[in-house]
Amino acid sequence: MSQTLTLTSLPLFPLASMLFPGGVLALRVFEVRYLDMVRKCRQAGAPFGVVSLRSGEEVRRAGAPLEQLHDVGTLAAIEHLESPQPGLVTLECRGGQRFRILHSHLLPHGLWIADVELLAEDQHVPIPQHLSATSRSLSQVLASLRERTPSSPAAITPTAAQLDDCGWVANRWCELLPVPLELKQRLMQLDTPLVRLELVGDVLERTGIAPL
């Protein structure tokens, strides 16, 4: 049996959005609790964890209830960091492996840290014929994004291998679809990429985005 890999004291960045494995997340950081965190992660070449909020706000406000976090998130590796002015950092992160929170703790200055176990990465599963339209439609949407907003992190040029990978296609659709955060969270937590893509296909069919 393979041993479960755990990380201790992983700093967390709770958001009202999602980061999927392989995805890109752009952030503007100005809260003191995160400024030091991202700089230290950058210097150490270490990831932090992105988790979506069950309740609460991204920006801490005096007297506001404590944030409630989902227990499954994604490691974020910093690929680019700039400090355009004092007290502001902008960064782009790449989504890595998913993790499950085992224990979390709020530090006095407001930063969440957690001991986590890493979840298995998606295995490559070729896209079956009955879901091929999800891949074709995604390719068309990404081409349109590259034409309209070439500087957007979502305006990527996929490889043929990525467009034939259930997990990769499902994750990119999950980032793009205007569906509730709770649904995106449930899809991200699924361990079977084929099932994730089948559910994405159902959403596309209901909305008429992809003619399945």
Disulfide bonds with the S-S distance in Angstrom:
none
